[in-house]
């Protein structure tokens, strides 16, 4: 990490403290173990960085992501602190999704996901499950089969993160 990175991280830590209306002493008192005003000052000036435990605590206090604190990159958790121009850019980039029906949006998201997955069995199961969901939505599944169909889909989706993580 270069000196400029430390200063930028310090600026973001200070913004968390200031957004909560806390003095350095109050902010340090919120941490466990407590941090002195001098320690907070060194963090905010970029001379030192808090350890991982304290970074997590600072992120919790500010309701921001650690990614934001360290890199200045926003996640969904940080949308409430995102500058207005960043929000506008985000919504403009996503405007294609807002102009489509929910079915089209779902299909686009599935296509994106499917393009990333190389395992044909996962793709096949995903297609079958989504087809079943569409059939359920359209009322084409007889009521006596509905519980069974939903159970099968649910079971497959529960296993999906594990299967994808193994790829």
N, C-alpha and C positions, 0 to 999 in steps of 0.2 A: 504494500500500500504506500502510495506517495503522500507527501505532505498535504497536497491539495485535496486528496480523497478524505483525509482525516478532518480537514476543515469543513468539507461539505457534510460529512457525517455529523460533525459537531453542530453545524447549522440546523440540521434536521432534528437533532436531539433538543436543541434550544427551542425549536418551533413547537415541539411536543410540550415542553415545560410551559412556554408562554401561552399556548392555546388552552392550557388548563388553568391559567391564571396563578401559577405557583412561583414563589421565590425559589432561589437555588436551595435554600435550607429546607423549605417545604417539599420540594421535589426529591431531594436526597433522603428525607424522612419517609417517603413512600416506598423506598427500596429496602430490600432485605438481603444482606445487612445494610444498614443505613449508610449513605454516602455523605461526605462533608461538602460544604459549599466549595471548598478548594478543588475537590475531586470533580464536582459538577462543572466548575469553571474550566478545568483542564479538558474535560470531554467536549464541552461546547466550543472551546477554542481549537480543538483538533490536536492537542498535544498528546493525549492518551485516548484510548478507546475503552469502553466498558467491556467486561468479559461477556461471554455468551449468556450466562444467567441474567446478568443485569440488562443486556440488550433485550431479552425476552420480557423482562419486567417493564422496561421503558416502552416497548411496543404495546404491552397490555395497558399501561397507563394512558398512552396516547390513542389507543384503539387503532393502531396502524400495524402494518406488516414489518417484519424484520427486514424483508427485501427493500422496503421503502427506506428504512433507516440506513441500511448499508449502501444501497446502490442508487437510491432516489427513483427507483422504478415503481410504478403504481400497480397494485393488484386490486381485485374487486373490493377487498377490505378497506382500501385507501380512497375509494371514490369520494368519500365525504370531505377529504382534504385536497382533492385534485383541483388544480386551478381551472377556472371556467373554460379557458381556451383548450385545455386538455380534454375536458368533458365534451366540448363541442366536436373536437377531432374524433374522439371515441365514438360518439353517436353518428357522426357522418360516415365513419368507416363501417359502422354496423347498420347504416340506414337500409341496406339491401334486405336485411332480416326484418326490419320493422315494416317494410312495404309488401311483405308476402304473407300468405296465410300461414297459420300454425302448421298445417300439413307440409307446406313447401319448406318452411323453416326446419322442421324435423327431418325431412328428406335431405336438405343441404347438410345438416349436422351429421347425419348418418353417413352420407357420402364422404365427408371429410374424415370421419372416424375410420370408415372402411378403407379409404386410401392409405391410411397409416398402418393398418393391420395386414400382415402378409399371410396369416394363418387362414387357410380356406375353410376349415371347420368352424372357426369363430364367425367368419363372414356368413357362412351358410346358416348357422344358428341365429345370428342377428337378423338376417333377412326373414327367416321363418317366424321369429318372435314378433318382428315389426309387422309382418303381414297379418299375423294373428291379432295384433292390437288394432290394426285398421279394420279387420273384419268385425271385431268386437264393437268398435266405435260405430260402424255402419249398421250394426244390429243384425249381422249375418250369422252369428253364432247362436244356436238354440240355447235357451235359458238353462236347460238341464246339463249342458256341456260347459257353461260359462265358468263355474268354479274350477273345474279341472283345467281348463285352458289358462285361466289366470294363474293358477298354481304352477303350471309348467313354465309359463313365461317368467314368473317371479323367481322360481328356482334358478332358471338359466341366468337371469340378470344378477342374482346374488353371487354367482360363480364368476361372472365376467371380469371383475377387477383382478381376481386371482389368476385367471387364465391369461389376461393381457400382461400382467406383471411377469409371467413366466416366459414371455416371448423374448 
